[in-house]
Amino acid sequence: MSYEVFWAIASIFALIIISAFFSGSETGLTTASRARLTEMEKRGNKRAAMVLKLTSMPERLIGALLLGNSLANITASAVATAALVKVFTDAGAVIASVIMTVLILIFAEVMPKTYAIAYPDKVATAVAPIMRLIVAVLGPIVMTVEYIVKKTLMLFGVDTSNVQSILSAHDELRGAIDLHHKEGTFVKKDRDMLGGILDLKDLEVADIMVHRTKMTMIDGSEPISAIIQQVFKSGNTRLPVWQDNPDNIVGILHAKNLFAAIQENDGDSHKVKLGDILSPAWFVPDTRPLTDQLNAFLRRKTHFAIVVDEYGEVQGLITLEDIIEEIVGDIKDEFDAVTTGVRKQLDGSFNIEGTVPLRDLNRSFDWNLPDEEVTTVAGLVIHEARMIPDAGQVFTFHGFRFEVLKKRKQQLSLINVTKLEPAKEEPDSG
C-alpha cells in the first residue's frame, strides 16, 4: 500500500468518525428530554446545564451541526474521489460516489443516529462540552448563514423573526400524556387524572356545576321540623335556603350548625331560629374559569358557592369536591347514590339519563363525544338534531346511535346510546 493511499484511507476514516459525531450529536441534542435535563441541572449536573443552554438557541446549534457534518462528508467524498481517480481514472469518480454513499449512510448517519435515539440524554450530555466549543468557533460563520437564509426567505414573503411554537406548553404535555398512554406507560386512570389537571384551564364553572334542576334547596318559611327532615333526607352537609322564590337565596344552612343549635337548646328544635344559623351565600358567575374558582375556594377557605348567570338568576351550585372530581374522578362515600345515571344493557348499549355530563361519559368509557358546545348528553342530542326530539326518535352522529326513550315536558330524561362500528354508521334520521 502506497503512502498516499494509506493517508487517503486514514483521512476518510477520520472524516466519517467526525461526520458520525455531528449526526449523533444532532439527534441526541434535539431529542433529549428537556424535563429530565432540567431536573438533572437542579441536582448540579453541569453538562445538563450546557445542553439546555445549547438548545435554547436552536438555529445556531443546528447551523453549526449541519456545517460541521457537511464539511466532513464533502471532504471525505473529495478525498475518496481524488484517490480512486488516480487508480481507476474516469471510473474512479463513480466508484467513489457509490462507496462513500454506502459508508456515510451506514456509519455516519444511520448508526450514530440510531444510538442517539436510544440514549438521547446520555449522548446529549456527553457531546455538550465539545459542541459548546464548536458552536463558539463556528458562530460567526453560522450567523452569516442565518442572515443569508432569513433575507432569502423574506424575498419570498416568509418572516421567521416572530415564529413561535405551534403547540402551547399545555398542548405539549397533553400530547406527551396521550402518547405514553398509547405506549402503555400510563394506565387510563393516570392519564385521566393528569389530563383533568390540564383541562381545568379550558373549563368554566357552568361546565361542571350541579344544575338547579338537581339541587336540593330548602324553603326558609317551612317549620324547623320539616327542615330537619329535609336535611336528613338529602344527605348533604350544606343546603341553600330561599325565601319567597327559589332565586332569592338568603343563606346556606350547614348541617353542623343546625345540630349544634339543637343541642344548645337541649334538643328542642322549635327554639332554633333558622336565620341565626345561616351562613352568607357566596354567588359566582357561571362563566368563571375553573382554575379561578379553585383558587377562590382555597383563598376563601370555603367549599360551596351558588352559580348565577348574567341576569343574577340561579343556575346551579359548585363545590370544591366537584372541581377535585374533575381531576381524580368521581369521589364516592357511603352517602352518595350508587347510580350514576348510566345503566348498561344486555346488547352493549347504555341507557343514560339526559342530565349526565358528556365529560363523565368520555372519561368513564374512553369515548370522544364533543363537549365544547354543550354539557350533557341531552344537550348534545338537541344541539345536533337542531330540535327537541320526541320519544322514539333516533339519531346517529359522532359514531354513536342516540334513541330518545323518555321525555318529560321539554326535557330528554332518558336516552339509549350505542357506540357504532365505523362500517355500521347509519344516516341521520328523525
C-alpha positions in Angstrom: 0.0 0.0 0.0 1.4 3.4 -1.1 1.9 6.3 1.3 -0.8 8.3 -0.5 -3.4 5.5 -0.4 -2.7 5.0 3.3 -3.3 8.6 4.2 -6.4 8.8 2.0 -7.9 5.8 3.8 -6.9 7.2 7.2 -8.4 10.6 6.3 -11.7 9.1 5.1 -11.9 7.0 8.2 -11.3 10.1 10.4 -13.8 12.2 8.5 -16.5 9.5 8.7 -16.0 9.5 12.5 -16.3 13.3 12.6 -19.5 13.1 10.5 -20.9 10.4 12.8 -20.2 12.6 15.8 -22.1 15.5 14.3 -25.0 13.2 13.2 -25.3 11.6 16.6 -25.0 15.0 18.3 -27.8 16.5 16.3 -30.2 13.6 17.1 -29.1 13.5 20.8 -29.3 17.2 21.4 -32.7 17.7 19.6 -34.4 14.6 21.1 -33.1 14.8 24.7 -35.9 15.4 27.3 -35.8 19.0 28.5 -37.8 18.0 31.6 -35.2 15.4 32.6 -32.3 17.7 31.8 -33.9 20.5 33.9 -34.2 18.1 36.8 -30.5 17.0 36.3 -29.5 20.6 36.3 -31.3 21.2 39.6 -29.2 18.4 41.0 -26.0 20.1 40.0 -25.2 18.4 36.6 -23.2 20.9 34.7 -23.4 19.1 31.4 -27.2 19.1 31.6 -27.0 22.9 32.0 -24.8 23.0 28.9 -27.3 21.1 26.9 -30.1 23.3 27.9 -28.1 26.4 27.0 -27.2 25.0 23.6 -30.8 24.0 22.8 -32.0 27.5 23.9 -30.5 28.8 20.6 -31.6 26.1 18.1 -30.8 28.0 14.9 -27.2 28.5 15.9 -26.9 24.9 17.2 -28.4 23.3 14.1 -26.4 25.6 11.8 -23.1 24.5 13.5 -24.1 20.8 13.4 -25.1 20.9 9.7 -22.0 22.9 8.8 -19.6 20.5 10.5 -21.4 17.5 9.1 -21.5 18.8 5.6 -17.8 19.7 5.7 -16.9 16.3 6.9 -19.0 14.4 4.3 -17.9 16.6 1.4 -14.2 16.4 2.3 -14.4 12.7 2.7 -16.0 12.3 -0.7 -13.5 14.6 -2.3 -10.6 12.7 -0.8 -12.0 9.3 -1.9 -12.7 10.6 -5.4 -9.2 12.0 -5.8 -7.6 8.7 -4.6 -9.8 6.4 -6.7 -9.4 8.6 -9.9 -5.7 8.0 -9.8 -6.3 4.3 -9.7 -9.3 3.8 -12.0 -9.1 7.1 -14.0 -12.6 8.4 -15.0 -14.5 5.4 -13.5 -12.9 6.3 -10.1 -15.4 9.1 -9.6 -18.4 6.8 -9.9 -16.8 4.1 -7.7 -16.0 6.8 -5.1 -19.6 8.0 -5.1 -21.0 4.5 -4.6 -18.5 3.6 -1.8 -18.9 6.9 0.1 -22.7 6.8 -0.2 -22.7 3.4 1.5 -20.1 4.3 4.1 -21.7 7.7 5.0 -25.2 6.3 5.1 -24.4 3.3 7.4 -21.6 4.6 9.6 -22.0 8.4 9.6 -25.8 8.7 9.5 -27.9 5.6 10.4 -25.7 4.0 13.1 -24.9 7.1 15.2 -28.5 8.5 14.9 -29.9 5.1 15.9 -27.7 5.0 19.0 -28.6 8.6 19.9 -32.3 7.9 19.6 -31.9 5.0 22.0 -29.9 7.1 24.5 -30.6 10.8 23.8 -29.9 12.2 27.3 -26.6 10.2 27.5 -25.4 11.3 24.1 -26.5 15.0 24.7 -24.6 15.3 27.9 -21.6 13.5 26.5 -21.2 15.8 23.5 -22.2 19.1 25.2 -18.7 20.3 26.1 -17.3 19.7 22.6 -20.4 21.2 20.9 -20.3 24.3 23.1 -16.7 24.9 21.8 -17.7 24.1 18.1 -20.7 26.5 18.3 -18.5 29.2 19.7 -15.8 28.7 16.9 -18.3 28.4 14.1 -20.5 31.1 15.5 -19.5 33.9 13.0 -20.0 31.6 10.0 -23.3 30.3 11.3 -24.6 33.8 12.0 -23.7 34.8 8.4 -25.5 31.8 7.1 -28.6 32.6 9.2 -28.6 36.2 7.9 -28.4 35.0 4.3 -31.2 32.4 4.9 -33.5 34.9 6.6 -33.0 37.6 3.9 -33.6 35.0 1.2 -36.8 33.8 2.8 -38.0 37.4 3.2 -37.8 37.7 -0.6 -40.5 35.0 -0.8 -42.6 36.7 1.9 -41.6 34.4 4.8 -40.8 36.2 8.1 -39.1 34.0 10.7 -38.4 36.7 13.2 -41.7 36.2 15.2 -42.1 32.4 14.8 -43.5 30.7 17.9 -44.2 27.1 18.8 -47.4 25.9 17.3 -48.2 24.0 20.4 -48.6 25.6 23.8 -46.9 24.0 26.9 -50.3 22.6 27.9 -50.8 21.0 24.5 -47.3 19.5 24.5 -48.0 18.0 27.9 -51.3 16.6 26.8 -49.7 15.1 23.7 -47.0 13.5 25.8 -49.6 12.0 28.2 -51.7 10.6 25.4 -48.6 9.2 23.7 -47.4 7.5 26.9 -50.9 6.1 27.4 -50.9 4.5 23.9 -47.4 3.1 24.6 -48.7 1.5 27.8 -46.6 3.7 30.2 -49.7 5.3 31.7 -52.8 3.4 32.7 -56.1 5.1 31.9 -56.6 6.3 35.4 -53.3 8.1 35.4 -53.9 9.6 32.0 -57.4 10.9 33.1 -56.0 12.4 36.3 -53.2 14.3 34.5 -55.5 15.3 31.7 -58.0 16.5 34.2 -55.5 18.9 35.6 -54.7 20.3 32.2 -58.4 20.6 31.3 -59.2 22.9 34.2 -57.9 25.9 32.3 -60.4 25.2 29.4 -63.4 24.8 31.6 -65.9 27.2 33.1 -68.0 26.9 36.3 -71.1 26.1 34.1 -69.3 23.1 32.6 -69.3 21.1 35.9 -71.8 22.8 38.2 -74.8 20.9 39.7 -77.7 22.2 37.7 -80.5 23.9 39.5 -82.9 21.1 38.5 -80.8 18.7 40.6 -80.2 21.0 43.5 -81.7 20.3 46.9 -82.9 23.6 48.4 -84.8 24.5 51.5 -87.8 26.8 51.8 -86.9 29.1 54.7 -90.6 29.6 55.5 -91.2 25.9 56.4 -91.2 24.7 60.1 -87.9 23.8 61.5 -89.0 20.2 62.0 -89.7 19.9 58.3 -86.3 21.5 57.5 -84.5 18.9 59.7 -86.2 16.1 57.8 -85.1 17.6 54.5 -81.5 17.8 55.8 -81.5 14.1 56.8 -83.2 13.1 53.6 -80.8 15.0 51.3 -77.5 13.5 52.7 -75.8 16.9 52.0 -74.0 18.9 54.6 -74.7 22.3 53.0 -78.1 23.3 51.6 -79.2 26.7 50.1 -82.1 28.3 51.8 -84.6 30.6 49.9 -87.4 32.9 50.7 -90.4 33.9 48.6 -88.9 32.3 45.4 -86.1 29.8 44.7 -84.0 32.6 43.0 -83.9 34.5 46.3 -81.3 32.5 48.2 -80.9 34.1 51.7 -78.1 31.9 53.0 -76.5 28.4 53.3 -77.6 26.0 56.0 -74.8 23.8 57.3 -76.0 20.6 59.0 -73.3 21.0 61.6 -74.6 24.4 62.6 -78.2 23.1 62.7 -77.5 20.2 65.0 -75.2 22.4 67.2 -78.1 24.8 67.7 -80.5 22.0 68.5 -78.0 20.7 71.1 -77.7 24.2 72.6 -81.4 24.3 73.1 -81.5 20.9 74.9 -82.8 19.1 71.9 -85.8 21.4 71.4 -85.7 22.1 67.7 -88.7 24.6 68.0 -86.4 27.0 69.8 -84.0 27.2 66.9 -84.2 30.3 64.8 -83.1 29.5 61.2 -81.9 33.0 60.4 -79.3 32.8 63.3 -77.5 29.8 62.0 -77.4 30.5 58.2 -74.1 31.3 56.6 -73.9 34.0 53.9 -74.4 32.7 50.4 -71.5 33.2 48.0 -72.5 33.8 44.4 -70.2 33.2 41.5 -70.8 33.8 37.7 -71.3 30.7 35.5 -68.6 31.9 33.1 -65.8 32.0 35.7 -62.8 29.8 34.6 -62.5 26.7 36.8 -58.9 27.5 37.7 -60.0 30.9 39.1 -62.8 29.2 41.1 -60.4 26.6 42.5 -58.1 29.4 43.7 -61.0 31.3 45.1 -62.2 28.3 47.1 -58.7 27.9 48.5 -58.3 31.6 49.3 -61.7 31.9 51.0 -61.4 28.6 52.8 -64.9 27.6 51.8 -66.2 24.7 49.7 -69.6 25.8 48.4 -70.9 28.5 46.0 -74.1 29.4 44.2 -73.8 29.8 40.5 -75.7 32.6 38.8 -76.0 33.8 35.2 -75.6 37.4 33.8 -79.1 38.2 34.9 -78.5 37.1 38.5 -80.7 34.0 38.2 -79.6 30.9 40.0 -78.2 28.3 37.6 -76.8 25.8 40.0 -74.1 25.2 42.6 -70.5 24.2 42.6 -68.3 22.7 45.4 -64.7 22.2 45.9 -65.4 18.4 45.6 -66.8 19.0 42.1 -63.5 20.5 40.9 -61.4 17.8 42.6 -63.5 15.2 40.9 -62.6 16.7 37.5 -59.0 15.7 38.3 -59.3 12.4 40.3 -62.7 11.2 39.0 -65.9 10.5 41.0 -65.4 10.6 44.8 -67.9 8.2 46.4 -68.7 7.9 50.1 -71.3 6.0 52.0 -73.9 8.7 51.5 -73.6 9.0 47.7 -76.1 7.4 45.4 -75.0 4.2 43.9 -76.3 5.0 40.4 -74.5 7.5 38.2 -77.4 7.8 35.7 -75.9 5.2 33.4 -77.2 1.6 33.0 -75.6 -0.9 30.6 -77.9 -3.0 28.6 -77.5 -6.7 27.5 -76.9 -5.6 23.9 -74.0 -3.5 24.9 -75.8 -0.2 24.7 -76.3 2.3 27.6 -79.5 3.8 29.0 -78.3 7.3 30.1 -80.2 10.0 31.9 -80.3 13.2 29.9 -78.5 15.2 32.6 -75.4 13.1 32.7 -72.4 15.2 31.7 -70.6 14.3 28.5 -67.2 14.7 30.2 -68.2 11.9 32.7 -69.1 9.6 29.8 -65.9 10.3 27.9 -63.8 9.7 31.0 -65.7 6.5 32.1 -65.9 4.8 28.7 -63.0 6.4 26.8 -65.4 7.9 24.4 -64.8 11.1 22.4 -68.2 12.9 22.4 -67.8 16.6 21.7 -68.4 18.7 24.8 -67.3 22.2 23.6 -70.8 23.5 22.8 -73.0 21.5 25.3 -72.5 19.9 28.7 -75.0 17.0 28.9 -75.9 14.1 26.6 -79.4 15.5 26.2 -77.9 18.8 25.2 -75.8 17.1 22.6 -78.8 15.4 21.0 -80.8 18.6 20.9 -77.7 20.5 19.6 -77.1 18.0 16.8 -80.7 17.4 15.9 -81.4 21.2 16.0 -84.8 20.4 17.5 -86.3 19.0 20.7 -87.0 15.3 19.7 -89.9 13.2 20.8 -89.6 9.9 22.5 -88.8 7.2 19.9 -86.8 9.3 17.6 -83.4 8.0 16.6 -80.3 10.0 15.6 -76.8 8.9 14.5 -73.8 11.2 14.8 -70.2 11.2 16.0 -70.1 7.4 15.7 -73.0 6.8 18.1 -76.7 6.0 17.9 -79.0 8.0 20.1 -82.6 6.9 20.8 -84.8 9.1 22.9 -86.5 6.7 25.4 -88.3 9.2 27.7 -89.2 12.8 27.5 -90.6 14.9 30.4 -92.1 18.1 29.2 -89.3 19.6 27.0 -86.6 17.7 28.8 -85.0 14.5 27.4 -84.9 12.4 30.5 -83.6 9.0 29.2 -81.6 8.3 26.1 -80.2 5.0 24.8 -76.7 5.4 23.4 -74.9 2.8 21.3 -71.4 3.0 20.1 -71.3 2.1 16.4 -68.5 0.4 14.4 -67.4 2.7 11.5 -68.9 0.3 8.9 -72.3 0.3 10.7 -72.9 4.0 10.8 -76.4 5.0 9.6 -77.6 8.3 8.1 -79.3 10.8 10.3 -83.0 10.2 10.8 -85.7 11.8 12.8 
